[in-house]
Amino acid sequence: MPVQLTTALRVVGTSLFALAVLGGILAAYVTGYQFIHTEKHYLSFGLYGAILGLHLLIQSLFAFLEHRRMRRAGQALKLPSPRRGSVALCIAAYQEDPDYLRKCLRSAQRISFPDLKVVMVVDGNRQEDAYMLDIFHEVLGGTEQAGFFVWRSNFHEAGEGETEASLQEGMDRVRDVVRASTFSCIMQKWGGKREVMYTAFKALGDSVDYIQVCDSDTVLDPACTIEMLRVLEEDPQVGGVGGDVQPPGKGMAVEDDQVQAAQVRATEAWSVHQRHVSREQ
């Protein structure tokens, strides 16, 4: 039987059943017929109650049958395995509080996503910025998977004493470190957050499918990456996903600086499909 005809019959049948129940309830209410009752009618059971009870029983039966039908249909349907794209988490750091930065990097380390690449770009390469590289080594360093590079320049401004050849060499070194390392840290000449993000995007290029971004005072939920990726890959019309930013101790009074240490359920960051990034480059 065609699907449209089946649907039409179900709609007609449901409508007739609803009308029959409504008519029966109305007739029972008007007549007030009672099957049994106590002497002073404190308790009684009549046609009105019988119809309501029967209606509830039939509705429960229909709900059970529909649930069973949908469950069987879902079990019979064989869906293709979802494509799991590669993801890089880019962390923008600028004169961050050491405790916040440690919490951020440790939360990135706990993210439940296979082969997640973590790129931290420090906006500053002076001696007073070196503590952030030390914290990177403390939390994520110490293995062959970790790499770092202290760059005198950035992609839009050459550092002191930088030649054209050395500038190009630095750009190549940044790309090599980021692409070859699971965890990487780039310290570069100050240029603002936009320059930090540009360095991460430029270095990654088309080596990953998705880019996830957060600040260095963000604590990430372990499921944030896989949850956002699920949304992105379920709907090809979605190009970016934002998360739920929550301050620590939700529901409690917090100081301004504590708000910056927001804990993220999905992620504070927006995610960008790499194809869009490549077009902008």
ZAMARLUM-437300 format. One record per residue (C-alpha): x, y, z; residue number from 1. Coordinates in steps of 0.25 Angstrom, whole numbers, plus 5000, padded with zeros to 4 digits. Layout:
% residues N
      x      y      z   num
      X      Y      Z   NUM
...
This chain:
% residues 281
      x      y      z   num
   5000   5000   5000     1
   5006   5014   4996     2
   5011   5022   5008     3
   5002   5034   5005     4
   4990   5025   5005     5
   4994   5019   5018     6
   4996   5032   5024     7
   4983   5038   5019     8
   4976   5025   5025     9
   4983   5027   5038    10
   4978   5042   5039    11
   4964   5039   5035    12
   4963   5027   5045    13
   4969   5036   5056    14
   4960   5047   5053    15
   4947   5038   5054    16
   4952   5032   5067    17
   4954   5045   5073    18
   4940   5050   5068    19
   4934   5037   5074    20
   4940   5039   5087    21
   4936   5053   5088    22
   4922   5049   5084    23
   4921   5038   5095    24
   4927   5047   5106    25
   4917   5058   5102    26
   4905   5048   5102    27
   4910   5042   5115    28
   4911   5055   5122    29
   4897   5060   5117    30
   4890   5047   5121    31
   4898   5045   5134    32
   4896   5030   5133    33
   4902   5022   5145    34
   4905   5008   5146    35
   4908   5007   5161    36
   4907   5017   5172    37
   4907   5018   5187    38
   4894   5020   5194    39
   4896   5035   5195    40
   4904   5036   5182    41
   4917   5039   5189    42
   4924   5030   5180    43
   4919   5026   5166    44
   4923   5020   5153    45
   4916   5023   5141    46
   4916   5024   5126    47
   4925   5036   5126    48
   4936   5030   5134    49
   4935   5017   5126    50
   4937   5025   5113    51
   4949   5033   5119    52
   4955   5020   5124    53
   4954   5013   5111    54
   4959   5025   5103    55
   4972   5025   5112    56
   4973   5010   5110    57
   4972   5011   5095    58
   4982   5023   5094    59
   4992   5015   5103    60
   4991   5003   5093    61
   4993   5012   5081    62
   5005   5019   5087    63
   5011   5005   5090    64
   5009   5000   5076    65
   5015   5013   5070    66
   5027   5012   5079    67
   5029   4998   5075    68
   5028   5001   5061    69
   5038   5012   5061    70
   5048   5004   5069    71
   5047   4993   5059    72
   5049   5002   5048    73
   5061   5008   5054    74
   5067   4995   5057    75
   5065   4991   5042    76
   5071   5004   5037    77
   5086   5002   5034    78
   5092   5016   5035    79
   5106   5018   5029    80
   5117   5021   5039    81
   5118   5036   5041    82
   5131   5042   5035    83
   5140   5047   5046    84
   5148   5059   5042    85
   5161   5064   5048    86
   5161   5075   5058    87
   5171   5085   5063    88
   5169   5093   5076    89
   5175   5107   5075    90
   5178   5114   5088    91
   5180   5129   5088    92
   5189   5134   5100    93
   5193   5147   5104    94
   5199   5150   5118    95
   5190   5140   5124    96
   5189   5137   5139    97
   5198   5124   5141    98
   5187   5117   5148    99
   5177   5119   5138   100
   5186   5115   5127   101
   5190   5102   5134   102
   5175   5099   5135   103
   5172   5102   5121   104
   5184   5093   5116   105
   5180   5082   5125   106
   5165   5082   5120   107
   5170   5082   5106   108
   5178   5070   5109   109
   5166   5063   5115   110
   5157   5065   5103   111
   5151   5052   5098   112
   5155   5053   5083   113
   5165   5044   5076   114
   5177   5051   5069   115
   5172   5065   5074   116
   5183   5075   5070   117
   5186   5086   5080   118
   5192   5099   5076   119
   5195   5110   5086   120
   5200   5123   5080   121
   5205   5133   5090   122
   5203   5148   5086   123
   5217   5153   5090   124
   5231   5148   5090   125
   5238   5156   5100   126
   5245   5150   5113   127
   5233   5154   5121   128
   5224   5145   5112   129
   5234   5133   5114   130
   5226   5127   5126   131
   5215   5123   5117   132
   5224   5114   5109   133
   5229   5108   5122   134
   5215   5105   5126   135
   5213   5099   5112   136
   5225   5090   5114   137
   5220   5087   5128   138
   5206   5082   5124   139
   5207   5077   5109   140
   5222   5076   5107   141
   5233   5066   5110   142
   5229   5056   5098   143
   5232   5055   5084   144
   5218   5059   5081   145
   5221   5073   5086   146
   5228   5085   5078   147
   5230   5099   5080   148
   5236   5111   5073   149
   5240   5125   5077   150
   5238   5135   5065   151
   5243   5149   5065   152
   5232   5153   5055   153
   5218   5149   5051   154
   5212   5147   5038   155
   5209   5162   5035   156
   5221   5169   5043   157
   5235   5166   5043   158
   5243   5166   5055   159
   5256   5174   5059   160
   5267   5169   5050   161
   5259   5160   5042   162
   5262   5159   5027   163
   5253   5155   5016   164
   5260   5141   5015   165
   5260   5139   5030   166
   5245   5144   5031   167
   5241   5133   5020   168
   5249   5123   5028   169
   5242   5126   5041   170
   5228   5125   5034   171
   5232   5111   5029   172
   5237   5107   5042   173
   5224   5111   5049   174
   5216   5102   5038   175
   5226   5091   5041   176
   5224   5091   5056   177
   5209   5092   5056   178
   5207   5082   5045   179
   5217   5072   5051   180
   5213   5073   5066   181
   5201   5068   5073   182
   5203   5079   5083   183
   5210   5092   5079   184
   5213   5105   5084   185
   5217   5117   5076   186
   5222   5130   5082   187
   5222   5142   5072   188
   5223   5157   5072   189
   5211   5164   5078   190
   5200   5167   5068   191
   5187   5165   5075   192
   5177   5154   5076   193
   5174   5154   5061   194
   5189   5152   5058   195
   5190   5141   5067   196
   5178   5134   5061   197
   5183   5137   5047   198
   5196   5130   5050   199
   5189   5117   5055   200
   5180   5117   5043   201
   5191   5120   5033   202
   5200   5109   5039   203
   5189   5099   5039   204
   5185   5102   5025   205
   5177   5090   5020   206
   5183   5080   5029   207
   5171   5078   5037   208
   5156   5078   5034   209
   5151   5087   5046   210
   5157   5098   5055   211
   5153   5100   5069   212
   5157   5113   5076   213
   5157   5117   5091   214
   5164   5127   5100   215
   5175   5123   5109   216
   5166   5125   5122   217
   5155   5115   5117   218
   5153   5101   5123   219
   5148   5092   5113   220
   5138   5080   5115   221
   5144   5067   5111   222
   5132   5065   5101   223
   5132   5078   5095   224
   5140   5075   5082   225
   5132   5062   5079   226
   5118   5069   5082   227
   5121   5081   5073   228
   5127   5072   5062   229
   5114   5064   5063   230
   5106   5076   5060   231
   5114   5081   5049   232
   5114   5067   5041   233
   5100   5065   5043   234
   5096   5077   5035   235
   5104   5082   5024   236
   5097   5095   5024   237
   5104   5098   5038   238
   5117   5105   5036   239
   5120   5109   5051   240
   5116   5105   5065   241
   5116   5113   5078   242
   5116   5107   5092   243
   5110   5109   5106   244
   5120   5118   5114   245
   5118   5117   5129   246
   5125   5123   5140   247
   5130   5115   5151   248
   5121   5112   5162   249
   5108   5115   5154   250
   5098   5122   5162   251
   5108   5128   5171   252
   5114   5142   5172   253
   5127   5143   5164   254
   5137   5154   5162   255
   5140   5160   5149   256
   5153   5152   5147   257
   5147   5139   5151   258
   5137   5141   5139   259
   5149   5140   5130   260
   5151   5126   5135   261
   5138   5122   5129   262
   5136   5107   5129   263
   5130   5102   5115   264
   5121   5090   5114   265
   5121   5089   5099   266
   5132   5100   5097   267
   5134   5115   5098   268
   5140   5115   5084   269
   5133   5116   5071   270
   5137   5105   5061   271
   5140   5108   5047   272
   5140   5098   5035   273
   5153   5098   5029   274
   5148   5100   5015   275
   5143   5114   5019   276
   5156   5118   5025   277
   5163   5114   5013   278
   5155   5123   5004   279
   5157   5135   5013   280
   5172   5132   5012   281
